[in-house]
Amino acid sequence: MIRLLRTLLAHQLKSNKPKLNHGGFTLIELLVAMIVAVLIIAPLLRFMITIVDTDRKEQAKATSEQEIQAAMDYIARDLEQAVYIYDNSGVERDHNDEPDESGIQDQIPPFANEVGGCKKDNCTPVLVFWKRKHFDRDDKVNGTRIGTLTNDNDTFVYALVAYYLITEENDNWSNIARIGRFEIRDQVIDETSNQPNAVGIPASPGFESFDLDKEGSTLKQKLNQWTKGAGDYKTQVQILVDYIDNTATGIRPDCPNNQNTNYLLVPSQPNGAFYACVDSTKKIAQLFLRGNALARLKNNPEDYEYTPERSSYFPTVTMQIEGRGFLNIN
């Protein structure tokens, strides 16, 4: 019995001895494997980073192109309703009782009074015009349906519209430039009332109808003498599009005049890539607009300045628009 126990114990001890493992890799083999892995993975990582960066740049280009084209289309539809477009003689001169010397610069923001988004040192008027603003009978203004004031008919009023190049730094927008739109309009008369001049919807604060009885032999002279109404403007400037190039580098602000046109540059000294050539007599404007896709990618302003080599990052749109509205002159 004791001999049997000794035999079992000896067998158990032999089975518990550690076994030598002759498998695995040597240190040299591991080093070689790591070097090979780095040589393979590093180019793949560089390739993936390049692909991601290229895609980001192409997306910025495409977004800028789409936004710039959409903004130009919007301005074109707006301007087609114009009954008069101001050239630089109207936009860059203050009011004067002399018809040949007058303008409306001090009658509109920011010089009449500053409004939200438009300050004197960073808001430049580019495109200013009068238009016929159409109201469908089902449209509502301040909660009032137009049809309830106009015997269920459509109607229109005159409105003054201004597009600005804004370069103010703002946490909500880019730190280059953007385009803002300002509009004030006339009142909507309540034709359903027994009172002949009852006001259904009041005019925008600061609005005043133009007076065609002003001194002057031309429509340009008369409208260049327009003055705003009493009180400050309350209407805010609405941002139409952001990431507009804020330099005039690489552009040729030349207006194509000939015997049939008399274009004037607005502003006369462009300080950004949004300007217009305006023939106020023919109600025609040629618009130039350039975006800046690099500003979507860089944080340092010096990294997204225009150069010919970077032109693909600066989508450009030009368009000629003719105002088709007309004045009701009795």
Secondary structure, DSSP 4 states (H G I P E B T S, - for coil): -HHHHHHHHHHHHHHTSPPP---S--HHHHHHHHHHHHHHHHHHHHHHHHHHHHHHHHHHHHHHHHHHHHHHHHHHHHHTTEEEE--HHHHSS---SSTTT--SGGGSTTTS--BTTB-TTTEEEEEEEEEEEEE-TT-EETTEEGGGTTTT--EEEEEEEEEEEE----TTS-SSEEEEEEEEE--EE-TTSSSTT-EEEPPPTT-----TTSS-SSHHHHHTT----SS---PPPEEEEEEE----TT-------BTTB--EEESSS-SSSEEEEEETTTTEEEEEEEB-SGGGT-SSGGGG---GGGGGGS-EEEEEEE--------
